[in-house]
Amino acid sequence: MIDVHFVPTPNGNKVTIMLEEVGLPYRLIPYNMLEGEHLTPEFRRINPNGRLPAIVDHEPPDGGAPFAVFESGAILLYLSEKAGGALMPADPRGRSLAQQWLMWQMAGLGPMHGQAHHFIRYAPEGQDYGVARYGAEARRLLAVLETRLADVDYLAGEYSVADIAAWPWVRATYAIGMGLEPYPAIRRWLDAVAARPAVQRGTETRNAANLQSRRPTLTPAQWSNLFGENMLRSFGAGAGPLAARE
Ligand SMILES: N[C@@H](CCC(=O)N[C@@H](CS)C(=O)NCC(=O)O)C(=O)O
């Protein structure tokens, strides 16, 4: 059995989609991030970085003690290997392409779109530089994806962990007001992935409506748990400049 420490966000859905695709048994352990449920020493022992998702494999391949994995990209690779190389191309070039696009998602699409979500949806009004900077990066990365998908059906040629990593983030672009009309190849790929039964099962759990809206409303305590003092204090990060909600 695999425990999935879970929130129904793009990073969380990568893991549930992958588990549904490969058919490994798992149990969801849901967290309410707004209430700071992830800011505990117990969860820090599973993920030293304190973020979601993370998994604990109670039957790791070496037969040893339960094994924890954090970072959604590393989780996808771990699950692929556990499932005998599932959703990784068998040929070396294809495998490298899947790794390249997975790294691109983890280092580019995820963090940049994440910041675009923060500045467009959560930051106090008037944070124009952040909106401009991350909005531009978000668009640039969509253009990179469009160019790639105009040439191939899936990021590594065949459907792979790279598509599972990128798809939930691209699906979420509606929330930052970026329509996909200018990107016909992305639209085709988005629909093809969405039609997979495992993807549908893996994305059944959705965020509360407030968090799906263009401009979620957070109480001061929720803001502090996500971006402010409560979050920093739980890491022992000390005093310093803080994100402030006006
Ligand atoms: N690079 C990490 C990112 C994880 C991440 O930022 N997760 C968000 C939810 S999608 C989170 O835990 N946010 C809570 C917080 O920032 O305190 C991954 O891909 O797993």
Ligand as a Chemical Component Dictionary entry (heavy atoms), coordinates in Angstrom:
data_LIG
# 
_chem_comp.id                   LIG 
_chem_comp.type                 NON-POLYMER 
_chem_comp.pdbx_formal_charge   0 
_chem_comp.three_letter_code    LIG 
# 
loop_
_chem_comp_atom.comp_id 
_chem_comp_atom.atom_id 
_chem_comp_atom.alt_atom_id 
_chem_comp_atom.type_symbol 
_chem_comp_atom.charge 
_chem_comp_atom.model_Cartn_x 
_chem_comp_atom.model_Cartn_y 
_chem_comp_atom.model_Cartn_z 
_chem_comp_atom.pdbx_ordinal 
LIG N1  N1  N 0 8.226 21.087 -6.283 1  
LIG C1  C1  C 0 7.213 20.581 -5.411 2  
LIG C2  C2  C 0 6.176 21.649 -5.162 3  
LIG C3  C3  C 0 5.228 21.271 -4.050 4  
LIG C4  C4  C 0 4.322 22.404 -3.642 5  
LIG O1  O1  O 0 4.670 23.595 -3.687 6  
LIG N2  N2  N 0 3.135 22.045 -3.206 7  
LIG C5  C5  C 0 2.138 23.002 -2.764 8  
LIG C6  C6  C 0 0.779 22.465 -3.120 9  
LIG S1  S1  S 0 0.668 22.100 -4.817 10 
LIG C7  C7  C 0 2.206 23.148 -1.267 11 
LIG O2  O2  O 0 2.527 22.213 -0.563 12 
LIG N3  N3  N 0 1.875 24.316 -0.752 13 
LIG C8  C8  C 0 1.809 24.529 0.665  14 
LIG C9  C9  C 0 2.756 25.557 1.130  15 
LIG O3  O3  O 0 3.342 26.234 0.274  16 
LIG O4  O4  O 0 2.938 25.697 2.349  17 
LIG C10 C10 C 0 6.590 19.338 -6.038 18 
LIG O5  O5  O 0 6.511 19.296 -7.260 19 
LIG O6  O6  O 0 6.199 18.400 -5.305 20 
# 
loop_
_chem_comp_bond.comp_id 
_chem_comp_bond.atom_id_1 
_chem_comp_bond.atom_id_2 
_chem_comp_bond.value_order 
_chem_comp_bond.pdbx_ordinal 
LIG N1  C1  SING 1  
LIG C1  C2  SING 2  
LIG C1  C10 SING 3  
LIG C2  C3  SING 4  
LIG C3  C4  SING 5  
LIG C4  O1  DOUB 6  
LIG C4  N2  SING 7  
LIG N2  C5  SING 8  
LIG C5  C6  SING 9  
LIG C5  C7  SING 10 
LIG C6  S1  SING 11 
LIG C7  O2  DOUB 12 
LIG C7  N3  SING 13 
LIG N3  C8  SING 14 
LIG C8  C9  SING 15 
LIG C9  O3  DOUB 16 
LIG C9  O4  SING 17 
LIG C10 O5  DOUB 18 
LIG C10 O6  SING 19 
# 
